[in-house]
């Protein structure tokens, strides 16, 4: 999910040691959670819900407890997705240490599927058609068990500074902007080059942020079918890596700001700001927060290079160490219900992954006043229609970290020093040799 103000995508070690722990614990039939979560008459069940950043669940947790007076829910919010992922990897193979319900970032799912037996089976015939097919498939393990309930999804649109477009002589009406930007990534960067040459200002926020949109359209970008790391030399990944960095550094279209840092935050407003940014639903409130309630100028266009792509989206899972798995499953089901998902989109832009929420009037008629009353419900629904889920394997996150760090070395620099595209790509290939 996103609203993630501290997303650093730093690599986290420990998966190998986790494998040993999980193997040792895999046959423990007396593990907490295996007994069905029974409780004594009159006893109140306490559940811990662990999320990274604020998912907006507070009012819905309160409603759940009103509807289920025998259950108390405590929400624990970590500082960011990497911290939460590391905690799950550290404690997944143990008998305690995790919440009864854990939020899972979409890009961790393939990694955690290696340890699917440490998550409760959440399969429920009553919920069989609740989610979009690709979202349900992402949360289903190799045995066909649904072990993760989908929360939001991340269909991409393009958010843009209408005021800066006008100053540059570009159309600023969202329908005209959609026409202007319809095409592939080469076309997007062509328009950006013309904009940057005319204004001297950045077209997009960062190479890393833009690359996320590009790589999420590539099937098996980083891994072979046998789970090994692809040889990326001469691959489609290298082509995209060089394409985005040529636009970012050679053509100077990037804001050269590391995502989620102070310089990036400051560039959402003012004449020195970037003109466009990839915008899944969760990004919209981040843009508003950075620019400020009183700032005017941002809008959203119903367009995306190459048609469609998904960036982000999360899940709720119940570790088998939970002492109350049935109650935890009930909480996870409620928080991912179409009704709650629709409200979360209206309240804070978390775009739904459930079929009924997508069809609801609350979502279809949703507008975002701050974005010039953009019909964000319809725009993001249109962007979601073309999404094709690409395969990501257990090493995806680790390879992604290596590639993304390579992008940063050219676009942002490290300690004031920047590498050339060739130097950084050579380092990427060298580091990847250690992952197989």
Residue, then its C-alpha position, 0 to 999 in steps of 0.5 A: x500500500x503506499x502513503x509510504x513516506x519512508x519507502x527506501x526499498x533498502x535490501x534486508x538480509x536474513x532470508x537464508x537464516x529464516x529458511x533454516x528456522x522455518x524448516x525447523x518449525x515447519x512440522x510443529x503441530x503444536x504451534x500457536x494457531x494450529x488449535x483453532x483459536x478457542x477461548x473460554x466463555x466470556x473471555x475477550x480475544x485480543x488481536x494485534x494488527x500490524x501495518x506499515x504506515x497508516x492504512x486509515x484503518x482506525x475508524x473501521x477497527x472501531x466499528x469492527x469492535x462495536x460489531x464484535x464486542x468480544x474482540x479487542x483490536x490493537x493496531x501497531x504501525x511501524x515506521x515504514x515498509x522495510x522495517x515491517x518486512x524485516x520484522x516479518x522475516x525475523x519472526x515468521x519461523x518462530x512461535x511469537x513476535x508477529x501480529x495476529x494480522x500482518x500487512x504485506x507489501x505486494x513486492x514482498x509476496x513472492x519472497x514470503x510465498x516460500x514460507x506459505x505454510x507459516x500463514x493460515x489458510x484464509x480460503x472462504x467460499x463466500x469470498x471466492x469472487x471478492x477480488x480482481x482475478x490477478x489480485x487473488x492469484x497474487x495472494x494464492x500459494x502453490x497449493x491453491x490456498x488463499x493466504x493473503x486478502x488483497x487490500x488496495x491496488x495501484x493502477x497508474x495514471x499521470x499527475x501533472x502540474x497544469x500551471x507549469x504546462x500552461x507556462x510552457x505552452x502545453x495543453x493543460x486540460x486533462x483530456x488534452x493532456x491525455x491525448x498529448x501523452x498517449x503512446x509509449x515511454x519513448x513518446x513520454x520522454x520525447x514530450x519531456x525533452x521538449x518541455x525541459x529544453x523550453x523551460x529548463x525545469x524537470x519533467x518527472x520526479x526521479x529516475x527510480x520513481x519513473x522506472x517503477x512504472x516501466x519495470x512493472x510492465x515487464x513479465x519476469x523482469x528479474x528472474x528465470x522460471x527456475x527462480x534464478x536471477x536472469x542475466x540482465x546484460x543486453x536484456x529488456x531491463x538494461x534497455x529500460x535502465x538506459x532509457x530512463x537514465x538517458x532521459x534523466x541525466x543526459x536530457x536532464x528531465x529528472x528532478x534528481x531527487x531521491x524519493x521520500x527525502x526533503x528535496x523531493x518533498x519540496x519539488x511538489x510546488x513552486x516554479x522549480x518543481x517537476x511537471x509530471x509524476x506517475x500516480x497510482x491512487x495512493x500517490x495522490x494524497x502524498x502529492x497533496x500533503x507535499x504541496x500543501x492544502x492551499x496549493x493549486x495547480x495539480x491535476x490528473x490525466x487518464x493516461x499512462x505510457x504503454x497503456x496500463x501498469x500497477x504500482x503497489x498494493x498490499x495484503x493482509x495475512x494471518x501468521x500461523x503463530x496467532x493464537x486466535x486465527x479464526x478471529x484474525x481471519x474475521x478481522x482481515x475479511x472485514x478490513x478488506x471488504x468492498x464497503x471498507x475499501x470503497x470508504x478508504x478510497x474516498x477518504x485517502x485514495x487507496x484504490x480498491x482491489x475488490x470487484x464490488x468496490x470498483x463498481x460502487x457509486x462511491x468509487x465511480x463517482x469519486x472526485x478529488x477536489x484538490x486535483x481540480x475536481x478530477x474524477x479520480x474514481x473513473x480515471x483509476x478504474x479505467x487505468x485498472x482495466x488494462x492491468x496485466x499482472x506480471x510474474x515476480x519471483x522470490x528474488x524480485x525484491x533483492x534484484x530490484x534493490x540492486x537495480x534501483x540503487x544503480x539508478x540512484x547512483x546516476x540520477x541522484x548521486x551518492x555523497x555528492x558523486x554521480x556515476x555514468x550510466x555505463x559505470x552504474x550498469x556494470x556495478x549492477x551486473x557485478x552485484x547481481x552475480x552474488x545473488x544466485 
